[in-house]
Each structure stands twice: as C-alpha cells, then as structure tokens.
Amino acid sequence: MAARKVSTENTGIGWIGTGVMGASMCMHLVKAGYRTTVYTRTRNKAEGLIEAGAAWAKSPKDAASKSDVLFTIVGFPHDVREVYFGDDGIFEGLRKGSILVDMTTTEPSLAEEIYAAAKKAGASAIDAPVSGGDIGAREGKLSIMAGGDRKTFDAVMPLFELMGKNIVYQGGAGSGQHTKMCNQIMAASLMVGMCETLLYAYKSGLDPETMLKSVGRGAAACWMLDNLAPRVLKRDFSPGFYVEHFIKDMGIALKESDRMNLVLPGLSLVRQLYVAARAQGHGRKGTQALMLALERMSGIQSEVKKI
C-alpha cells in the first residue's frame, strides 16, 4: 500500500477520534469522496460524519480490518496505547500493507513503538501531529508535522493535503512528535504573552481592540493575537484546543527535556499556570481560558466585563 499514492478509487479510510479537531479533519476526506469508516467512544460525536456518508465501526479492531489507511486522533498517550494495543485495538485487526497515521500529540517513544509494531505486522506507520486548532481543522489549513518512512509519507500526501496547508516531513519515527513539542513550547509562551498583553491594556485604560491594531501588526504579531485574542475579547472560552490537553503536551515536552538534560524554566512556569486554570475548573475550556486564571490572580475576575 505504501508503494503507491492513495486515491478515492483504491483506498478505504479508517478514522478513530472525532473530537474538536478530528471530526472536521475526517469530514474533509469524506467530502472528497473517500470510502470512510469511523469509530469513536461516543457514537453521537460521529453522527455528522455518518450522515455525510461514513460507515460506523464497532471498535478500533473493526475499523482497522476495513481500512487501507487508518487515522487516529485521540486525547492522551494512554488513549493512544489502548486504541492501538488494547484487546479490541487496531493491531488486532490490522491488514498487511496498510498505513497507520497517528495525529494525536503524544510521546515520541510511543510513536516509535507503534512504528515498530506496524513494521513487524507488515504495515507502515506515520506520526503526524497537527497545529492550527479548530479553525485550522475546519478550514483545512492545519500545519502537519510527520515522522516515519519517507515513502509512507509520500503515499498519504494526498490525504494530508485535504487537511493541511503546511505539511512537512521531519524525519524518522517520532520526529513528528518531537516537532510538535517544539510547537507547544513556543505556543505556551505566546499564550501567556497574549493574555498578559490584554490584561495590561485593560488595567491601563486602553481599548484592547484598538491596542491590537498596533501590536498585532508589529514585532509582536502572531497567530494567538489574530485568532485567540478576539475570542477573549468576546469572553468566548469554548475549546479550539482543551486546557487539559495542553497541560498533557507540556508535560510530555518537559519529560523529554529532562531525558535530554535540558532546562526549560519558561515552559515549567507556563504549565503551572495552566494547572492553576484546570484547578479552577477550566480544564475543558479552550487554551485561551488561561486568561480566567490570570484575572483571578490579579483579583479582577469580578470586575471584568470585556477585556
């Protein structure tokens, strides 16, 4: 399967995980005409895909048995391990020659383990985490960072192109996950900067929207200011990416950093701030809900109407 590119005529797609991003990503494949089989722990989260033409699988094993290329995008490393290696998991139904693509942000060592298990089973595996949140997923503009064999990456490129605009092969198994850690390290600092910028504007008496017209087009310009600052101004803390998942990602990055004898004090601080946000009940909100924790630390949460 990995020797030739995929097409709607010769490729059956499997998809496991239909959360904030996964459902939109899978929908692009369904609308492109790929025969798609979908599984998620809560079936009603897949109803939109089923209505659009996707078939339902009763388990990860069932999805694997019907797929030439099988995508996964679930929550935490333990979810990935269960989906792949569980009693009713992917490796119980995997077909020889098929391709596995894990788009979950997870541990690089787990990506390497999946790659080795797939190879042993006569299949191929790519780790391909993404960045761009719910907006990027809906618009098909995600950044996709991939690790694994180059020929496997090339084979599934037509599928990646339906979901993303910036698609880069990073190297061997686990390289995609290491690249995503770089992304999350940077994103963590940018998120704190965005929230503190809005707090400062509020307390100094500036109009935040007017302030952003200057700051958002200068040296501080970034995706956070363009996409998440407007949500904060509207007091919209719905998830494009969950706080609890961001904490997980930062934990993986710190674990890998410790293994490599790196010291990342900035990342350690940001993770603690997000842990505080989760402790305040914001774990299932979007990452921009860090603002709520910082408002509370400054003692202004009750007076804020619109920052």
C-alpha positions in Angstrom: 0.0 0.0 0.0 2.8 2.4 0.9 4.4 2.0 -2.6 1.7 4.0 -4.3 -0.3 7.1 -3.6 -3.8 6.8 -2.3 -6.9 7.7 -4.3 -10.7 7.5 -3.9 -10.8 4.5 -6.2 -8.3 2.3 -4.4 -8.2 3.4 -0.8 -10.5 2.7 2.2 -10.1 5.2 5.0 -10.5 4.5 8.7 -10.8 7.3 11.3 -10.7 7.0 15.1 -11.4 10.1 17.2 -14.0 12.7 16.4 -13.3 15.5 18.9 -13.0 19.2 18.4 -10.5 18.8 15.6 -10.9 15.2 14.5 -14.4 15.5 13.2 -13.6 18.4 10.9 -10.4 16.7 9.6 -12.3 13.5 8.8 -15.1 15.4 7.1 -12.6 16.7 4.5 -11.8 13.1 3.5 -15.5 12.1 3.4 -16.4 15.1 1.3 -13.5 14.3 -1.1 -15.2 11.0 -1.8 -13.1 8.6 0.2 -14.9 5.5 1.5 -14.6 6.1 5.2 -15.2 4.0 8.3 -15.3 5.9 11.6 -15.1 4.9 15.3 -15.2 7.0 18.4 -16.1 6.0 22.0 -19.2 8.2 21.9 -21.1 7.5 18.7 -23.2 10.7 18.7 -19.9 12.6 18.2 -19.7 10.9 14.8 -23.2 11.4 13.7 -22.4 14.3 11.4 -19.8 12.1 9.6 -22.2 9.2 9.4 -24.9 11.4 7.9 -22.3 12.6 5.4 -21.7 9.0 4.2 -19.2 7.5 6.6 -19.8 4.0 7.9 -19.7 3.1 11.6 -17.1 0.7 13.1 -17.9 -1.1 16.3 -14.3 -1.0 17.6 -10.7 0.1 16.6 -10.2 -3.5 15.5 -13.2 -3.4 13.2 -12.0 0.0 11.8 -8.6 -1.4 11.1 -9.9 -4.5 9.4 -11.7 -2.3 6.8 -9.0 0.3 6.2 -6.1 0.8 3.9 -5.1 4.0 5.7 -6.2 4.4 9.3 -6.0 7.7 11.1 -6.2 8.2 14.9 -6.5 11.5 16.8 -7.5 10.8 20.4 -6.7 12.5 23.7 -3.9 11.2 25.9 -1.0 8.7 25.5 -2.9 6.1 27.4 -5.8 6.5 24.9 -3.4 6.0 22.0 -2.0 2.9 23.7 -5.4 1.5 24.3 -6.6 2.2 20.7 -3.6 0.6 19.2 -2.6 -2.2 21.6 -5.8 -2.9 23.5 -7.7 -6.2 23.4 -10.0 -4.9 20.7 -7.4 -2.5 19.3 -6.0 -1.7 15.9 -3.3 -4.3 15.9 -5.9 -7.0 16.4 -7.5 -6.2 13.0 -4.6 -4.6 11.1 -4.3 -5.7 7.5 -0.9 -6.2 5.9 0.2 -3.4 3.6 -2.0 -0.8 5.4 -0.8 2.5 6.7 -1.4 3.9 10.3 -1.3 7.6 10.8 -1.5 8.8 14.4 -2.3 12.5 14.5 -2.6 12.7 18.3 0.0 14.7 20.1 1.7 12.0 22.2 5.0 10.7 23.4 7.8 10.3 20.8 8.7 6.9 22.3 5.1 5.7 21.8 5.2 6.8 18.1 8.4 4.7 17.8 6.7 1.8 19.4 3.7 2.0 17.0 6.1 2.3 14.1 8.0 -0.9 15.1 4.8 -2.9 15.8 3.4 -1.9 12.4 6.5 -2.9 10.6 6.5 -6.3 12.4 2.9 -6.7 11.2 3.7 -6.0 7.6 2.2 -2.5 7.7 3.6 1.1 8.0 3.1 3.9 10.5 3.5 7.7 10.5 3.3 10.0 13.5 1.7 13.2 12.2 0.5 15.6 14.9 -1.0 18.9 13.9 -1.2 22.5 14.9 -3.9 25.1 14.0 -6.8 24.3 16.4 -10.4 24.0 15.5 -10.2 26.8 13.0 -7.4 25.2 11.0 -9.2 21.9 11.2 -12.4 23.3 9.8 -10.7 25.3 7.0 -8.3 22.5 6.0 -5.3 24.7 6.9 -3.5 22.7 9.6 0.2 22.5 10.0 1.1 18.8 9.8 4.5 17.6 11.0 5.3 14.0 10.1 7.8 11.3 11.2 8.3 7.8 9.8 9.4 6.4 6.4 9.5 9.0 3.6 7.8 6.6 1.1 4.9 6.2 3.5 4.7 10.0 4.0 4.6 10.5 0.2 1.9 7.8 -0.2 -0.5 9.6 2.1 0.3 13.1 1.0 -3.0 13.5 -1.0 -4.9 12.9 2.3 -2.7 15.3 4.2 -3.3 17.9 1.6 -7.1 17.8 2.2 -6.5 18.6 5.9 -3.5 21.0 5.9 -1.6 23.7 4.1 1.8 23.4 5.7 2.9 19.7 5.5 6.5 18.9 6.4 8.3 15.6 6.6 10.5 15.8 9.7 12.5 12.5 9.6 12.2 9.1 11.2 9.6 7.7 13.6 8.9 10.1 16.5 10.2 13.1 14.6 6.7 14.5 14.1 6.0 14.3 17.8 9.3 16.0 18.7 8.4 18.8 16.2 5.0 19.2 17.9 6.8 19.6 21.2 8.8 22.5 19.7 5.5 24.0 18.6 3.9 23.6 22.0 6.9 25.1 23.8 6.6 28.2 21.6 2.8 28.3 21.8 2.9 28.2 25.6 5.0 31.3 25.9 2.9 33.1 23.2 -0.3 32.3 25.1 1.0 33.9 28.3 2.2 36.9 26.4 -1.2 37.3 24.7 -3.2 37.1 28.0 -0.8 39.4 29.9 -0.9 41.9 27.0 -4.7 42.1 27.2 -4.7 42.3 31.0 -2.2 45.2 30.9 -4.3 47.0 28.2 -7.4 46.6 30.4 -5.8 47.9 33.6 -4.1 50.8 31.9 -7.4 52.1 30.4 -6.6 51.3 26.8 -9.3 50.0 24.4 -8.0 46.4 23.8 -9.3 46.2 20.2 -7.6 49.5 19.3 -4.4 48.4 21.0 -4.4 45.2 18.9 -4.5 47.2 15.7 -1.0 48.4 16.5 0.5 45.5 18.5 -0.9 42.8 16.2 0.9 44.3 13.2 4.2 45.0 14.8 7.1 42.8 16.0 4.7 41.0 18.4 2.4 39.8 15.6 1.4 36.1 16.0 -1.3 33.6 15.4 -2.5 33.9 19.0 -3.2 37.6 18.7 -5.0 37.1 15.4 -7.1 34.1 16.4 -7.5 33.8 20.1 -7.3 37.4 21.4 -10.6 38.2 19.6 -12.2 35.2 21.4 -11.1 36.5 24.7 -12.4 40.0 23.9 -15.8 38.3 23.3 -15.4 36.2 26.5 -15.5 33.1 24.3 -13.6 30.4 26.1 -15.0 27.5 24.0 -12.3 24.9 23.1 -10.3 25.0 19.9 -7.9 23.0 22.0 -8.5 21.9 25.5 -6.6 23.3 28.5 -6.2 19.7 29.8 -4.7 18.6 26.6 -2.3 21.5 26.5 -1.1 20.5 30.0 -0.6 17.0 28.8 1.5 18.3 25.9 3.7 20.5 28.1 4.2 17.5 30.4 5.5 15.4 27.5 7.8 18.2 26.4 9.2 18.6 30.0 9.6 14.8 30.3 11.6 14.7 27.0 13.6 17.7 28.1 14.5 16.1 31.3 15.6 13.0 29.4 17.9 15.1 27.2 19.2 17.1 30.3 17.6 20.3 29.1 16.3 23.1 31.4 13.2 24.9 30.2 12.1 27.2 33.1 9.7 29.2 30.9 7.7 26.1 29.9 7.7 24.8 33.5 6.2 28.1 34.7 3.5 28.2 32.0 2.5 24.6 32.7 2.0 25.6 36.4 -0.2 28.5 35.3 -2.3 26.1 33.3 -2.5 23.6 36.1 -4.0 26.5 38.1 -6.5 27.1 35.4 -7.5 23.5 35.5 -7.8 23.6 39.3 -10.2 26.5 38.9 -12.5 24.3 36.7 -11.3 25.3 33.3 -9.8 22.1 32.1 -12.4 21.5 29.3 -12.3 25.1 28.1 -10.1 26.4 25.3 -6.5 27.3 26.0 -7.4 31.0 25.9 -9.1 30.3 29.3 -5.7 30.9 30.8 -7.0 34.5 30.9 -9.5 33.5 33.6 -6.8 32.1 35.8 -4.7 35.3 35.4 -7.6 37.5 36.1 -8.2 35.7 39.3 -4.6 36.0 40.3 -4.8 39.8 39.8 -8.1 39.9 41.7 -10.1 41.4 38.9 -12.2 38.5 37.7 -15.4 40.0 39.2 -14.9 43.4 37.5 -14.0 42.2 34.0 -16.8 42.6 31.5 -14.8 42.8 28.3 -11.1 42.7 28.2 
